[in-house]
Amino acid sequence: MGSSFGDDFSVLVLASDLGIDARPFLMNEETEDEEHESWHDCSQYLCPDEDFSDLEQLQFFRLQGSDKNGNRIFRIVGKYYPAPVVSAERLKKYIFHKICSELPEGPFCIVYMHSTVQRDDNSPGITILRWIYEELPADFKDRLHTLYFIHPGLRSRLVFATFGRFLLSGGLYWKIKYISRLQYLWESIKKGEIEIPEFVKRHDDILEHRPLTDYGIEPDPLQMTEVHSAAYTYGRYQERWAVREFMN
């Protein structure tokens, strides 16, 4: 009878027959599935117990409007960011919280206004910004379509031109689009989609009439680039303003 099966006879041995626990194999599959599902899960980046009301009032990072391709816009006003009083860790938590709680599905872009930014007062530093970007989930990096860099100064241009590829990941480096005048921004974004602070418009007017100021060749006679509009800087520069008023 055994010979009637011929060469087609085969035996299937299950792991349970050998007393082997198959759960680790199943757990590996479940873990892969969980990792895939958590790829788009933002719950781990939300900070429901942390109060960001002070940063919200500064309005340096806001979701506002869409570009002509329908991509949502995160507007960043560098002048409004108080770098000396906000730690890098808290900045990262705040950015992640805003992105995960407010940004809808689909691609988005960033409009960063560098107008009259002072390195010591308003800039967290390129190393910190790179660290925050690298910590973002890969999904958000892929969804970032363009970073519009408005009014890049001479120093910013030199740093990004010489060290940009080393300091920034390749994906972000090629997404940066420099906007020297607001009129070029309207080619990608309709007027009224995002709020442009008055000091940004004034700075744009200065650059329009004195274009060499943007490259550090011609000094700014009105010293508009020294104006500090954020409320927290008033006490720090009160004496400077008093001297100017006395001279006038």
C-alpha positions as CSV (number, residue, x, y, z in Angstrom):
1,M,0.0,0.0,0.0
2,G,2.9,2.3,0.8
3,S,4.2,1.8,-2.7
4,S,1.0,3.1,-4.3
5,F,1.8,6.6,-3.3
6,G,4.9,6.6,-5.4
7,D,7.2,9.6,-5.5
8,D,4.3,12.1,-5.0
9,F,4.1,11.3,-1.3
10,S,5.1,14.2,1.0
11,V,4.9,15.0,4.6
12,L,4.1,18.4,6.0
13,V,5.7,19.0,9.4
14,L,4.2,21.8,11.5
15,A,6.2,23.8,14.1
16,S,3.8,22.6,16.8
17,D,4.7,18.9,15.9
18,L,8.3,19.6,16.9
19,G,7.4,21.4,20.1
20,I,8.6,24.8,18.7
21,D,6.9,27.9,19.7
22,A,5.8,29.7,16.5
23,R,4.8,33.0,18.3
24,P,8.1,34.7,17.6
25,F,7.6,34.2,13.9
26,L,4.1,35.6,14.1
27,M,5.3,38.5,16.3
28,N,7.8,39.6,13.7
29,E,5.1,39.9,11.1
30,E,2.9,41.8,13.6
31,T,5.8,44.1,14.4
32,E,6.4,44.9,10.8
33,D,2.7,45.6,10.4
34,E,2.7,47.9,13.4
35,E,5.7,49.7,12.2
36,H,4.1,50.3,8.8
37,E,0.9,51.5,10.5
38,S,2.8,53.9,12.9
39,W,4.6,55.4,9.9
40,H,1.8,58.0,9.6
41,D,0.9,58.0,13.3
42,C,1.6,61.4,15.0
43,S,0.4,60.5,18.4
44,Q,3.9,60.0,19.7
45,Y,4.8,63.6,18.7
46,L,1.8,65.3,20.3
47,C,2.3,67.0,23.7
48,P,-1.2,67.4,25.1
49,D,0.1,68.2,28.6
50,E,2.5,70.9,27.5
51,D,1.4,74.5,27.2
52,F,2.5,76.3,24.0
53,S,0.3,79.3,24.5
54,D,3.3,81.7,24.8
55,L,4.7,80.5,21.5
56,E,1.3,80.7,19.9
57,Q,1.0,84.4,20.8
58,L,4.2,85.1,19.0
59,Q,2.8,83.7,15.7
60,F,6.1,82.9,14.3
61,F,4.9,79.5,13.0
62,R,1.4,79.3,11.6
63,L,-0.6,77.2,9.1
64,Q,-2.1,79.8,6.8
65,G,-3.5,79.5,3.2
66,S,-2.5,77.4,0.2
67,D,-0.3,78.0,-2.8
68,K,-1.5,77.8,-6.4
69,N,-1.0,74.1,-6.5
70,G,-3.3,73.6,-3.5
71,N,-0.4,72.8,-1.1
72,R,-1.0,74.1,2.5
73,I,1.4,76.7,3.7
74,F,3.3,76.9,7.0
75,R,4.3,80.6,7.4
76,I,7.4,81.2,9.5
77,V,8.4,84.8,10.5
78,G,11.9,84.6,11.7
79,K,11.8,88.1,13.3
80,Y,9.0,86.8,15.7
81,Y,11.1,84.0,17.1
82,P,12.8,84.7,20.4
83,A,15.9,82.4,20.1
84,P,17.5,83.4,23.4
85,V,14.5,82.2,25.5
86,V,13.3,79.1,23.7
87,S,15.3,75.9,24.0
88,A,16.0,73.7,21.0
89,E,14.1,70.8,22.6
90,R,11.0,72.9,23.2
91,L,11.2,74.3,19.7
92,K,11.2,70.8,18.3
93,K,8.2,69.8,20.4
94,Y,6.3,72.8,19.3
95,I,7.0,72.3,15.6
96,F,6.1,68.6,15.8
97,H,2.9,69.5,17.7
98,K,1.8,72.0,15.1
99,I,2.6,69.8,12.2
100,C,0.9,66.7,13.7
101,S,-2.2,68.5,15.1
102,E,-2.9,71.1,12.3
103,L,-1.5,69.9,9.0
104,P,-4.0,68.0,6.8
105,E,-3.1,65.1,4.5
106,G,-1.2,65.9,1.3
107,P,1.8,67.9,0.3
108,F,2.6,71.3,2.0
109,C,5.1,74.1,1.6
110,I,6.9,76.5,4.0
111,V,7.2,80.2,3.5
112,Y,10.1,81.5,5.7
113,M,10.5,85.3,6.0
114,H,14.1,86.1,6.8
115,S,13.5,89.9,6.7
116,T,15.5,91.8,9.3
117,V,16.4,88.7,11.2
118,Q,19.3,89.1,13.7
119,R,21.5,86.0,14.2
120,D,21.8,86.3,18.0
121,D,18.1,87.2,18.6
122,N,16.0,85.4,16.1
123,S,18.0,82.4,14.7
124,P,18.2,79.0,16.5
125,G,21.1,78.1,14.3
126,I,21.4,75.9,11.3
127,T,22.6,72.9,13.3
128,I,19.4,72.9,15.4
129,L,17.2,73.3,12.4
130,R,18.9,70.4,10.7
131,W,18.5,68.3,13.8
132,I,14.7,69.1,13.9
133,Y,14.3,68.3,10.2
134,E,16.1,65.0,10.5
135,E,13.9,64.0,13.5
136,L,10.8,64.5,11.4
137,P,9.0,61.3,10.2
138,A,10.0,60.4,6.6
139,D,6.4,60.9,5.6
140,F,6.5,64.6,6.4
141,K,9.8,65.1,4.7
142,D,8.4,63.6,1.5
143,R,5.3,65.8,1.7
144,L,7.3,69.0,2.0
145,H,7.1,70.4,-1.6
146,T,9.0,73.7,-1.4
147,L,10.6,76.0,1.2
148,Y,10.3,79.6,0.0
149,F,13.2,81.6,1.6
150,I,12.2,85.3,1.5
151,H,14.8,88.0,1.7
152,P,17.9,85.8,2.2
153,G,20.8,88.0,3.3
154,L,24.4,87.9,2.1
155,R,25.5,85.6,5.0
156,S,22.6,83.2,4.4
157,R,23.4,83.0,0.7
158,L,27.1,82.3,1.3
159,V,26.5,79.7,4.0
160,F,24.0,77.7,1.9
161,A,26.0,78.1,-1.3
162,T,29.2,76.8,0.3
163,F,28.1,74.4,3.1
164,G,24.4,73.8,2.3
165,R,24.9,70.3,0.8
166,F,26.8,69.3,3.9
167,L,24.6,70.9,6.6
168,L,21.3,70.0,5.0
169,S,20.0,66.7,3.8
170,G,19.9,66.4,0.0
171,G,16.1,66.3,0.0
172,L,15.7,69.6,1.8
173,Y,18.6,71.4,0.0
174,W,17.0,71.0,-3.4
175,K,13.6,72.1,-2.1
176,I,14.8,75.6,-1.1
177,K,13.6,78.4,-3.4
178,Y,15.2,81.8,-2.8
179,I,12.8,84.8,-3.1
180,S,14.6,88.1,-3.2
181,R,11.4,90.2,-3.7
182,L,7.8,89.6,-2.7
183,Q,6.7,90.1,-6.3
184,Y,8.3,86.7,-7.1
185,L,6.4,85.0,-4.4
186,W,3.1,85.8,-6.0
187,E,4.1,83.7,-9.0
188,S,3.5,80.6,-6.7
189,I,1.1,82.0,-4.1
190,K,-1.8,84.3,-4.6
191,K,-1.8,87.6,-2.8
192,G,-3.9,87.4,0.4
193,E,-3.3,83.7,1.0
194,I,-0.8,84.5,3.7
195,E,-0.3,87.6,5.9
196,I,2.8,89.6,5.2
197,P,3.9,91.7,8.2
198,E,4.4,95.4,7.6
199,F,8.1,95.3,8.4
200,V,8.6,92.7,5.7
201,K,6.9,95.0,3.2
202,R,9.0,97.9,4.3
203,H,12.2,95.9,4.0
204,D,11.1,94.7,0.5
205,D,10.6,98.4,-0.5
206,I,14.1,99.2,0.7
207,L,15.6,96.4,-1.3
208,E,13.7,97.5,-4.3
209,H,15.1,101.0,-4.3
210,R,18.5,100.1,-2.9
211,P,19.1,96.5,-4.2
212,L,22.8,96.4,-3.3
213,T,21.8,96.6,0.4
214,D,20.7,93.0,0.1
215,Y,24.2,91.9,-0.7
216,G,26.0,94.0,2.0
217,I,27.6,96.3,-0.6
218,E,25.5,99.4,0.1
219,P,24.7,100.3,3.8
220,D,21.1,100.9,4.9
221,P,20.8,104.6,5.7
222,L,17.5,104.1,7.6
223,Q,18.9,101.1,9.5
224,M,15.6,99.3,8.9
225,T,17.4,96.0,9.3
226,E,18.0,96.9,13.0
227,V,14.3,97.4,13.8
228,H,13.1,94.8,16.4
229,S,9.4,94.4,16.2
230,A,8.8,91.6,18.7
231,A,7.5,92.8,22.1
232,Y,10.1,90.8,24.1
233,T,13.0,92.8,22.7
234,Y,11.7,96.2,23.7
235,G,13.3,96.5,27.0
236,R,16.6,95.2,25.6
237,Y,16.8,97.9,23.0
238,Q,15.0,100.7,24.9
239,E,18.1,102.7,25.5
240,R,19.1,102.4,21.8
241,W,15.8,103.9,20.7
242,A,16.1,106.7,23.3
243,V,19.4,107.7,21.8
244,R,18.0,107.8,18.3
245,E,15.0,109.9,19.3
246,F,17.4,112.3,21.0
247,M,19.5,112.7,17.9
248,N,16.4,113.3,15.8
